[in-house]
Amino acid sequence: MWSRELPAAPSSVTVIKDCKGDSRIAPTKYFLSFVVEIQPEILLQTDNSVGIDLGFKTFATLSDGRKVDAPKQLKKRIKKYRKLSKSLSKKTKGSKRYEKARARVAKFHAKL
């Protein structure tokens, strides 16, 4: 499925396989990455500039001191991701339960 049209003919294409693995838990997905050469857009020059620092506790801190809180949905997802990762770390590498847990983490990470 095309997400958008290419602005020019691609010079190279890379096929990326999703790391979910087990097709019984989640289907394997493939992504294509295209290298396209385009002319850069020239932006208007302004004297206003703002620096942004991204983090987990505060989503963004601007250079003028203002803080933007992270959305609650993101905090919930991070908590669930930590729980899944912790569960994965307690499994024995190479076991079927390890592979199931690894697939769950990969599937959740793709959504995150």
Secondary structure, DSSP 8 states (H G I E B T S, - for coil): --SS--SS--SEEEEEE-TT--TTTS---EEEEEE-----------S----EEE-SSEEEEETTS-EEE--HHHHHHHHHHHHHHHHHHTS-TTSHHHHHHHHHHHHHHHH-
